């Protein structure tokens, strides 16, 4: 058995999954299906980005989804891989739901297009943002926020040494000294359009939930480890509940990794652009055998990847 990781925003790069599109019919078909569902020329954005759209949230999310899913479908077609658990970071959870067939490809793409647009316009530009805090864990960050009465929220618990917080730009700027004088080693402002995974996303989440409620979810023999509660979910009602609460709440990646670790699963395949998630997991646990697939040459790693 194997677990599958699906990346989130920040992993994108121009040209991602182009070699899969050019060399595997199934990958090209996936891109075409998602382009049709979204009425977007995604391959121009992803492979060339001549209009500088790839890093705009309303295009980034569905672009990463298309690239990741095209790679997964290639793996599914070319290799005998038995996936038992799937988890994705933020938008990657939608990719996991498509990979597990809990959501159809077209429904996933449509939801992510809406989600990207809502998140991109959730709050007035340049009013809110996010900052990565490097060096201490989530519990210690929460204590600093409480002790210093900071108007900030934890958005991503990425690893024991990387926490991302969200808030107004003004509050983020005021907090820098409080964090750096209490154990944080690096204070890195992120290039994002808004304060994702926070209360600033509440209205956007409610708007997205209207569309989630109209979407069909299918039973699957694959379990999803959800961002919202870091629990293993097979029941569709539980999966939908977590998805409907995901955008305005923290991504519990450290807890999700610990949940996977407790299953005794050892093998992980990361699909999609970059190796961000495998890097985070290695900071959380040393028990996993992880391979990352974001280019055709990486497929060689699967030749000797034994299934248990």
Secondary structure, DSSP 8 states (H G I E B T S, - for coil): -EEEEE--TT---TTTTHHHHHH-HHHHHHHHHHHHHHT--HHHHHHT-TTS-TTSHHHHHHHHHHHHHHHHHHHHHHS---EEEEEESTTHHHHHHHHTTSS-HHHHHHHHHHHHHHHHTSS-TTSEEEEEEESS-HHHHHHHHHHTT---EEEEEEETTEEEEEEEHHHHHHHHHHHHTTT--EEEE---SS--SSGGGHHHHHHHHHHHHTS-----SSEEE-TTT--EE-SHHHHHHHHHHHTTS-B-HHHHHHHHHHTT--EEEEESSSSHHHHHHHHH-S--EEEEESSGGGGGGGTT----
